[in-house]
Amino acid sequence: MKRLSLHWSQSFRGPLILVNRDHPLQETGTPELIPLDAAYPDIRMERRAGKLLSACIQAAGGRGTIVPVSGWRSFREQQSIWDDTLAKEGEAFTRQYVAFPGCSEHQTGLAMDLADLTFLQTYFRDEEKRDPTL
């Protein structure tokens, strides 16, 4: 494997961005966004990353079953997720499972949460059989 060395300042720009609580997002602009799937037009990601991920889903035969769940988020949206989770789940849970605003990979536009629609439909159908209140 070829080793890649970067100057620390290069970890804040381009398609390779290091972002977490120790390395907050440096860029504040909105990336050029596209929807990953026309059926979910409000779930978007950075244009180049979206085209590559879409090609991967297509190559895997997942078009229509692998669906986007959460893509690019604004600072305001990430703050809202943080605040809502903090109010509902408490500080320990929130710090463990939710990225602090300004420290989320979703704010780069390069991250996408995906779901397998076939699995979800099967899971919830099975749950309904076990619990008729669902």
N, CA, C and O atoms as a DFTB+ gen file, in Angstrom:
536 C
 N C O
     1  1       0.838      -1.164       0.000
     2  2       0.000       0.000       0.000
     3  2       0.893       1.240       0.000
     4  3       1.879       1.314       0.733
     5  1       0.532       2.200      -0.826
     6  2       1.296       3.430      -0.917
     7  2       0.915       4.355       0.236
     8  3      -0.266       4.542       0.529
     9  1       1.910       4.923       0.878
    10  2       1.679       5.825       2.004
    11  2       1.504       7.246       1.488
    12  3       2.232       7.683       0.597
    13  1       0.549       7.958       2.042
    14  2       0.252       9.327       1.645
    15  2       0.543      10.238       2.821
    16  3       0.046      10.012       3.925
    17  1       1.335      11.254       2.593
    18  2       1.648      12.225       3.642
    19  2       1.111      13.586       3.229
    20  3       1.317      14.034       2.101
    21  1       0.428      14.230       4.149
    22  2      -0.136      15.550       3.898
    23  2       0.301      16.511       4.986
    24  3       0.513      16.116       6.133
    25  1       0.432      17.756       4.622
    26  2       0.633      18.799       5.622
    27  2      -0.700      18.978       6.331
    28  3      -1.749      18.844       5.701
    29  1      -0.687      19.275       7.609
    30  2      -1.930      19.362       8.384
    31  2      -2.933      20.325       7.764
    32  3      -4.138      20.096       7.865
    33  1      -2.473      21.394       7.126
    34  2      -3.394      22.370       6.543
    35  2      -4.179      21.788       5.367
    36  3      -5.233      22.313       5.009
    37  1      -3.671      20.701       4.760
    38  2      -4.365      20.071       3.640
    39  2      -5.543      19.208       4.100
    40  3      -6.335      18.763       3.269
    41  1      -5.669      18.967       5.387
    42  2      -6.765      18.132       5.890
    43  2      -8.061      18.909       6.054
    44  3      -9.048      18.367       6.553
    45  1      -8.071      20.173       5.641
    46  2      -9.262      21.003       5.770
    47  2      -9.873      21.389       4.429
    48  3     -10.838      22.153       4.397
    49  1      -9.334      20.877       3.314
    50  2      -9.787      21.294       1.989
    51  2      -9.956      20.095       1.061
    52  3      -9.352      19.040       1.249
    53  1     -10.805      20.300       0.049
    54  2     -10.930      19.307      -1.008
    55  2     -11.727      18.083      -0.608
    56  3     -12.504      18.116       0.346
    57  1     -11.527      16.990      -1.353
    58  2     -12.316      15.779      -1.105
    59  2     -11.814      14.966       0.084
    60  3     -12.446      13.981       0.467
    61  1     -10.699      15.360       0.667
    62  2     -10.176      14.675       1.847
    63  2     -10.183      15.675       2.994
    64  3      -9.288      16.513       3.110
    65  1     -11.210      15.575       3.845
    66  2     -11.376      16.527       4.932
    67  2     -11.437      15.763       6.246
    68  3     -12.246      14.849       6.406
    69  1     -10.586      16.140       7.174
    70  2     -10.636      15.566       8.507
    71  2     -11.527      16.459       9.358
    72  3     -11.222      17.631       9.580
    73  1     -12.632      15.892       9.831
    74  2     -13.545      16.663      10.672
    75  2     -14.055      15.768      11.784
    76  3     -14.606      14.695      11.540
    77  1     -13.862      16.227      13.005
    78  2     -14.377      15.581      14.210
    79  2     -14.261      16.597      15.339
    80  3     -13.924      17.755      15.095
    81  1     -14.534      16.180      16.564
    82  2     -14.514      17.127      17.679
    83  2     -13.136      17.774      17.855
    84  3     -13.043      18.942      18.235
    85  1     -12.070      17.020      17.580
    86  2     -10.722      17.564      17.704
    87  2     -10.303      18.405      16.505
    88  3      -9.355      19.186      16.587
    89  1     -11.014      18.244      15.391
    90  2     -10.693      18.953      14.152
    91  2     -11.984      19.511      13.546
    92  3     -12.521      18.940      12.597
    93  1     -12.486      20.633      14.096
    94  2     -13.744      21.205      13.583
    95  2     -13.615      21.612      12.118
    96  3     -12.526      21.902      11.624
    97  1     -14.745      21.622      11.449
    98  2     -14.807      21.999      10.052
    99  2     -14.303      23.428       9.875
   100  3     -14.753      24.336      10.574
   101  1     -13.381      23.632       8.953
   102  2     -12.813      24.954       8.704
   103  2     -13.580      25.716       7.629
   104  3     -13.718      26.936       7.714
   105  1     -14.076      25.013       6.628
   106  2     -14.816      25.656       5.544
   107  2     -16.242      25.914       6.000
   108  3     -16.866      25.054       6.623
   109  1     -16.759      27.101       5.690
   110  2     -18.107      27.436       6.141
   111  2     -19.112      27.530       4.998
   112  3     -20.309      27.672       5.245
   113  1     -18.647      27.452       3.748
   114  2     -19.554      27.549       2.615
   115  2     -20.311      26.259       2.377
   116  3     -19.927      25.198       2.868
   117  1     -21.389      26.361       1.621
   118  2     -22.172      25.189       1.237
   119  2     -21.553      24.574      -0.011
   120  3     -21.347      25.278      -1.001
   121  1     -21.253      23.279       0.011
   122  2     -20.702      22.644      -1.186
   123  2     -21.754      22.583      -2.300
   124  3     -22.940      22.798      -2.051
   125  1     -21.315      22.290      -3.522
   126  2     -22.247      22.086      -4.624
   127  2     -22.941      20.746      -4.380
   128  3     -22.298      19.697      -4.411
   129  1     -24.237      20.784      -4.141
   130  2     -24.986      19.608      -3.706
   131  2     -25.895      19.068      -4.801
   132  3     -26.444      19.821      -5.605
   133  1     -26.042      17.734      -4.813
   134  2     -26.988      17.060      -5.705
   135  2     -27.729      15.989      -4.899
   136  3     -27.185      15.470      -3.925
   137  1     -28.961      15.651      -5.291
   138  2     -29.633      14.523      -4.645
   139  2     -28.977      13.218      -5.082
   140  3     -28.618      13.056      -6.248
   141  1     -28.825      12.298      -4.148
   142  2     -28.257      10.992      -4.481
   143  2     -29.253      10.150      -5.260
   144  3     -28.866       9.360      -6.121
   145  1     -30.531      10.316      -4.961
   146  2     -31.603       9.512      -5.557
   147  2     -32.775      10.454      -5.841
   148  3     -33.214      11.181      -4.949
   149  1     -33.277      10.445      -7.064
   150  2     -34.374      11.339      -7.445
   151  2     -35.625      11.125      -6.590
   152  3     -36.441      12.035      -6.448
   153  1     -35.774       9.948      -6.031
   154  2     -36.935       9.671      -5.176
   155  2     -36.822      10.369      -3.823
   156  3     -37.807      10.466      -3.091
   157  1     -35.624      10.855      -3.487
   158  2     -35.376      11.537      -2.211
   159  2     -34.636      12.844      -2.504
   160  3     -33.463      12.974      -2.152
   161  1     -35.297      13.810      -3.140
   162  2     -34.612      15.011      -3.620
   163  2     -34.039      15.911      -2.525
   164  3     -33.136      16.703      -2.795
   165  1     -34.537      15.808      -1.317
   166  2     -34.048      16.665      -0.234
   167  2     -32.834      16.090       0.483
   168  3     -32.246      16.762       1.331
   169  1     -32.450      14.864       0.160
   170  2     -31.275      14.243       0.776
   171  2     -30.144      14.357      -0.237
   172  3     -30.093      13.625      -1.226
   173  1     -29.238      15.295       0.037
   174  2     -28.226      15.658      -0.950
   175  2     -26.815      15.466      -0.395
   176  3     -26.602      15.362       0.813
   177  1     -25.862      15.424      -1.327
   178  2     -24.453      15.391      -0.946
   179  2     -23.627      16.116      -2.005
   180  3     -24.135      16.495      -3.060
   181  1     -22.375      16.296      -1.708
   182  2     -21.465      17.000      -2.606
   183  2     -21.485      16.318      -3.971
   184  3     -21.507      15.090      -4.053
   185  1     -21.477      17.098      -5.025
   186  2     -21.690      16.624      -6.394
   187  2     -20.787      15.448      -6.780
   188  3     -21.291      14.409      -7.206
   189  1     -19.480      15.587      -6.641
   190  2     -18.570      14.505      -7.075
   191  2     -18.752      13.251      -6.234
   192  3     -18.785      12.141      -6.764
   193  1     -18.869      13.428      -4.928
   194  2     -19.063      12.279      -4.038
   195  2     -20.396      11.598      -4.329
   196  3     -20.487      10.370      -4.303
   197  1     -21.426      12.391      -4.607
   198  2     -22.735      11.834      -4.913
   199  2     -22.729      10.993      -6.179
   200  3     -23.346       9.929      -6.228
   201  1     -22.029      11.473      -7.207
   202  2     -21.951      10.710      -8.450
   203  2     -21.193       9.403      -8.238
   204  3     -21.585       8.367      -8.775
   205  1     -20.122       9.443      -7.467
   206  2     -19.351       8.224      -7.203
   207  2     -20.149       7.221      -6.362
   208  3     -20.151       6.025      -6.654
   209  1     -20.822       7.711      -5.324
   210  2     -21.625       6.814      -4.495
   211  2     -22.778       6.228      -5.298
   212  3     -23.095       5.047      -5.162
   213  1     -23.402       7.044      -6.127
   214  2     -24.491       6.556      -6.967
   215  2     -24.006       5.452      -7.903
   216  3     -24.704       4.460      -8.111
   217  1     -22.813       5.624      -8.465
   218  2     -22.234       4.596      -9.334
   219  2     -21.959       3.309      -8.558
   220  3     -22.160       2.215      -9.084
   221  1     -21.505       3.431      -7.320
   222  2     -21.255       2.244      -6.482
   223  2     -22.555       1.493      -6.199
   224  3     -22.602       0.265      -6.278
   225  1     -23.605       2.239      -5.870
   226  2     -24.906       1.616      -5.590
   227  2     -25.421       0.914      -6.839
   228  3     -25.939      -0.200      -6.765
   229  1     -25.276       1.568      -7.982
   230  2     -25.702       0.970      -9.252
   231  2     -24.920      -0.312      -9.533
   232  3     -25.506      -1.332      -9.895
   233  1     -23.599      -0.260      -9.367
   234  2     -22.744      -1.421      -9.641
   235  2     -23.057      -2.588      -8.703
   236  3     -22.895      -3.749      -9.078
   237  1     -23.501      -2.283      -7.495
   238  2     -23.840      -3.321      -6.527
   239  2     -25.251      -3.867      -6.732
   240  3     -25.675      -4.781      -6.025
   241  1     -25.976      -3.307      -7.700
   242  2     -27.348      -3.743      -7.953
   243  2     -28.316      -3.249      -6.904
   244  3     -29.358      -3.862      -6.674
   245  1     -27.975      -2.136      -6.262
   246  2     -28.800      -1.643      -5.170
   247  2     -29.741      -0.510      -5.500
   248  3     -30.400       0.026      -4.608
   249  1     -29.818      -0.127      -6.779
   250  2     -30.713       0.974      -7.160
   251  2     -32.138       0.625      -6.764
   252  3     -32.665      -0.405      -7.183
   253  1     -32.771       1.483      -5.952
   254  2     -34.146       1.254      -5.523
   255  2     -34.267       0.512      -4.208
   256  3     -35.321       0.551      -3.574
   257  1     -33.199      -0.171      -3.778
   258  2     -33.245      -0.853      -2.482
   259  2     -32.290      -0.224      -1.469
   260  3     -32.591      -0.178      -0.277
   261  1     -31.132       0.262      -1.944
   262  2     -30.232       1.006      -1.061
   263  2     -30.602       2.466      -1.227
   264  3     -30.422       3.044      -2.299
   265  1     -31.123       3.065      -0.156
   266  2     -31.669       4.416      -0.252
   267  2     -30.965       5.366       0.721
   268  3     -30.498       4.948       1.780
   269  1     -30.893       6.657       0.348
   270  2     -30.276       7.638       1.227
   271  2     -31.189       7.955       2.408
   272  3     -32.410       8.033       2.271
   273  1     -30.571       8.132       3.557
   274  2     -31.324       8.450       4.771
   275  2     -30.984       9.852       5.264
   276  3     -31.870      10.616       5.645
   277  1     -29.705      10.180       5.252
   278  2     -29.269      11.495       5.734
   279  2     -27.981      11.878       5.024
   280  3     -27.005      11.128       5.039
   281  1     -27.985      13.047       4.403
   282  2     -26.814      13.533       3.689
   283  2     -26.301      14.829       4.286
   284  3     -26.091      14.930       5.495
   285  1     -26.100      15.828       3.423
   286  2     -25.556      17.105       3.870
   287  2     -26.460      17.754       4.908
   288  3     -27.685      17.734       4.790
   289  1     -25.841      18.318       5.908
   290  2     -26.564      19.055       6.944
   291  2     -25.923      20.420       7.120
   292  3     -24.699      20.550       7.100
   293  1     -26.742      21.417       7.287
   294  2     -26.236      22.748       7.608
   295  2     -25.821      22.773       9.080
   296  3     -26.175      21.877       9.846
   297  1     -25.085      23.784       9.461
   298  2     -24.717      23.952      10.868
   299  2     -25.985      24.016      11.717
   300  3     -26.061      23.400      12.780
   301  1     -26.971      24.760      11.244
   302  2     -28.235      24.926      11.980
   303  2     -28.929      23.574      12.189
   304  3     -29.430      23.294      13.278
   305  1     -28.958      22.731      11.138
   306  2     -29.590      21.413      11.263
   307  2     -28.824      20.530      12.243
   308  3     -29.435      19.828      13.049
   309  1     -27.485      20.558      12.183
   310  2     -26.685      19.763      13.111
   311  2     -26.898      20.247      14.545
   312  3     -26.953      19.439      15.471
   313  1     -27.019      21.558      14.728
   314  2     -27.283      22.121      16.048
   315  2     -28.636      21.636      16.566
   316  3     -28.770      21.299      17.743
   317  1     -29.633      21.602      15.689
   318  2     -30.967      21.143      16.069
   319  2     -30.948      19.665      16.475
   320  3     -31.586      19.283      17.455
   321  1     -30.212      18.832      15.717
   322  2     -30.089      17.409      16.060
   323  2     -29.421      17.264      17.419
   324  3     -29.858      16.461      18.243
   325  1     -28.367      18.033      17.659
   326  2     -27.658      18.002      18.940
   327  2     -28.609      18.392      20.078
   328  3     -28.716      17.683      21.078
   329  1     -29.298      19.531      19.910
   330  2     -30.187      20.034      20.956
   331  2     -31.341      19.078      21.246
   332  3     -31.667      18.834      22.408
   333  1     -31.963      18.535      20.195
   334  2     -33.079      17.602      20.371
   335  2     -32.635      16.321      21.077
   336  3     -33.315      15.835      21.981
   337  1     -31.499      15.783      20.662
   338  2     -31.000      14.553      21.280
   339  2     -30.601      14.808      22.725
   340  3     -30.856      13.978      23.597
   341  1     -29.988      15.936      22.978
   342  2     -29.608      16.298      24.346
   343  2     -30.836      16.362      25.253
   344  3     -30.810      15.866      26.380
   345  1     -31.906      16.974      24.757
   346  2     -33.135      17.094      25.549
   347  2     -33.803      15.736      25.778
   348  3     -34.359      15.492      26.849
   349  1     -33.750      14.857      24.780
   350  2     -34.442      13.571      24.873
   351  2     -33.608      12.479      25.535
   352  3     -34.144      11.659      26.281
   353  1     -32.307      12.460      25.269
   354  2     -31.465      11.334      25.686
   355  2     -30.424      11.668      26.751
   356  3     -29.850      10.765      27.361
   357  1     -30.178      12.948      26.975
   358  2     -29.183      13.333      27.971
   359  2     -27.804      13.552      27.380
   360  3     -27.539      13.222      26.224
   361  1     -26.928      14.119      28.208
   362  2     -25.605      14.526      27.741
   363  2     -24.704      13.355      27.368
   364  3     -24.051      13.394      26.325
   365  1     -24.656      12.316      28.197
   366  2     -23.742      11.200      27.928
   367  2     -24.058      10.540      26.587
   368  3     -23.156      10.287      25.789
   369  1     -25.329      10.265      26.342
   370  2     -25.743       9.644      25.079
   371  2     -25.423      10.562      23.908
   372  3     -24.865      10.122      22.903
   373  1     -25.775      11.828      24.034
   374  2     -25.574      12.783      22.951
   375  2     -24.104      12.917      22.596
   376  3     -23.752      12.906      21.416
   377  1     -23.245      13.041      23.589
   378  2     -21.803      13.155      23.317
   379  2     -21.245      11.900      22.647
   380  3     -20.301      11.981      21.861
   381  1     -21.822      10.750      22.953
   382  2     -21.327       9.508      22.374
   383  2     -21.812       9.276      20.940
   384  3     -21.072       8.735      20.119
   385  1     -23.051       9.682      20.632
   386  2     -23.659       9.298      19.359
   387  2     -23.956      10.431      18.379
   388  3     -24.312      10.168      17.230
   389  1     -23.819      11.674      18.805
   390  2     -24.149      12.801      17.929
   391  2     -22.931      13.706      17.797
   392  3     -22.299      14.068      18.789
   393  1     -22.614      14.064      16.565
   394  2     -21.484      14.969      16.336
   395  2     -21.852      16.379      16.789
   396  3     -22.956      16.863      16.538
   397  1     -20.914      17.016      17.453
   398  2     -21.101      18.395      17.887
   399  2     -21.204      19.289      16.652
   400  3     -20.482      19.065      15.680
   401  1     -22.073      20.285      16.663
   402  2     -22.183      21.177      15.504
   403  2     -20.822      21.762      15.122
   404  3     -20.064      22.229      15.972
   405  1     -20.541      21.722      13.828
   406  2     -19.246      22.162      13.316
   407  2     -18.225      21.041      13.272
   408  3     -17.111      21.223      12.779
   409  1     -18.609      19.873      13.791
   410  2     -17.688      18.731      13.876
   411  2     -18.274      17.477      13.230
   412  3     -17.822      16.366      13.508
   413  1     -19.267      17.650      12.379
   414  2     -19.931      16.509      11.740
   415  2     -19.480      16.343      10.299
   416  3     -19.420      17.312       9.541
   417  1     -19.164      15.114       9.927
   418  2     -18.793      14.839       8.539
   419  2     -19.945      15.143       7.585
   420  3     -19.716      15.390       6.402
   421  1     -21.180      15.127       8.086
   422  2     -22.324      15.453       7.236
   423  2     -22.291      16.911       6.785
   424  3     -22.834      17.241       5.730
   425  1     -21.674      17.772       7.555
   426  2     -21.588      19.182       7.188
   427  2     -20.614      19.420       6.029
   428  3     -20.605      20.507       5.452
   429  1     -19.795      18.423       5.679
   430  2     -18.891      18.547       4.543
   431  2     -19.600      18.259       3.230
   432  3     -19.157      18.701       2.170
   433  1     -20.708      17.512       3.299
   434  2     -21.384      17.069       2.090
   435  2     -20.803      15.771       1.553
   436  3     -21.268      15.259       0.534
   437  1     -19.783      15.227       2.233
   438  2     -19.106      14.023       1.763
   439  2     -19.593      12.757       2.457
   440  3     -19.101      11.667       2.164
   441  1     -20.547      12.879       3.368
   442  2     -21.051      11.720       4.116
   443  2     -22.515      11.472       3.766
   444  3     -23.285      12.403       3.532
   445  1     -22.873      10.195       3.736
   446  2     -24.260       9.823       3.470
   447  2     -24.590       8.590       4.302
   448  3     -23.868       7.594       4.258
   449  1     -25.676       8.657       5.056
   450  2     -26.195       7.477       5.739
   451  2     -27.138       6.780       4.757
   452  3     -27.981       7.417       4.125
   453  1     -26.980       5.468       4.643
   454  2     -27.783       4.674       3.719
   455  2     -28.579       3.624       4.473
   456  3     -28.219       3.232       5.583
   457  1     -29.663       3.173       3.860
   458  2     -30.446       2.080       4.427
   459  2     -30.790       1.102       3.311
   460  3     -30.907       1.481       2.145
   461  1     -30.947      -0.144       3.685
   462  2     -31.391      -1.182       2.757
   463  2     -32.903      -1.274       2.898
   464  3     -33.411      -1.815       3.881
   465  1     -33.611      -0.749       1.926
   466  2     -35.066      -0.678       1.983
   467  2     -35.700      -2.058       2.095
   468  3     -36.700      -2.223       2.794
   469  1     -35.137      -3.041       1.423
   470  2     -35.671      -4.400       1.498
   471  2     -35.581      -4.921       2.924
   472  3     -36.533      -5.515       3.432
   473  1     -34.431      -4.701       3.579
   474  2     -34.262      -5.131       4.967
   475  2     -35.253      -4.421       5.869
   476  3     -35.898      -5.054       6.705
   477  1     -35.381      -3.097       5.706
   478  2     -36.287      -2.334       6.567
   479  2     -37.732      -2.785       6.399
   480  3     -38.457      -2.939       7.383
   481  1     -38.150      -2.997       5.156
   482  2     -39.524      -3.444       4.918
   483  2     -39.764      -4.810       5.547
   484  3     -40.816      -5.039       6.143
   485  1     -38.810      -5.711       5.422
   486  2     -38.933      -7.046       6.015
   487  2     -38.950      -6.947       7.532
   488  3     -39.759      -7.598       8.192
   489  1     -38.052      -6.128       8.088
   490  2     -37.964      -5.992       9.537
   491  2     -39.278      -5.470      10.114
   492  3     -39.813      -6.042      11.064
   493  1     -39.795      -4.387       9.541
   494  2     -41.016      -3.813      10.096
   495  2     -42.228      -4.708       9.840
   496  3     -43.146      -4.751      10.659
   497  1     -42.242      -5.414       8.724
   498  2     -43.335      -6.357       8.470
   499  2     -43.305      -7.462       9.524
   500  3     -44.350      -7.854      10.042
   501  1     -42.105      -7.968       9.845
   502  2     -41.976      -8.998      10.884
   503  2     -42.353      -8.453      12.254
   504  3     -42.973      -9.154      13.055
   505  1     -41.984      -7.213      12.526
   506  2     -42.344      -6.590      13.808
   507  2     -43.873      -6.466      13.940
   508  3     -44.425      -6.684      15.018
   509  1     -44.537      -6.120      12.856
   510  2     -45.998      -5.985      12.873
   511  2     -46.653      -7.326      13.190
   512  3     -47.676      -7.373      13.874
   513  1     -46.070      -8.408      12.698
   514  2     -46.614      -9.739      12.982
   515  2     -46.492     -10.057      14.470
   516  3     -47.369     -10.703      15.042
   517  1     -45.397      -9.600      15.101
   518  2     -45.186      -9.864      16.524
   519  2     -45.964      -8.919      17.416
   520  3     -46.441      -9.310      18.481
   521  1     -46.095      -7.649      16.973
   522  2     -46.748      -6.638      17.803
   523  2     -47.808      -5.927      16.964
   524  3     -47.459      -5.060      16.163
   525  1     -49.073      -6.259      17.117
   526  2     -50.120      -5.671      16.286
   527  2     -50.345      -4.179      16.539
   528  3     -51.110      -3.556      15.804
   529  1     -49.709      -3.586      17.551
   530  2     -49.882      -2.157      17.804
   531  2     -48.996      -1.319      16.902
   532  3     -49.142      -0.097      16.875
   533  1     -48.069      -1.942      16.151
   534  2     -47.189      -1.168      15.250
   535  2     -47.893      -0.820      13.959
   536  3     -47.306      -0.175      13.091
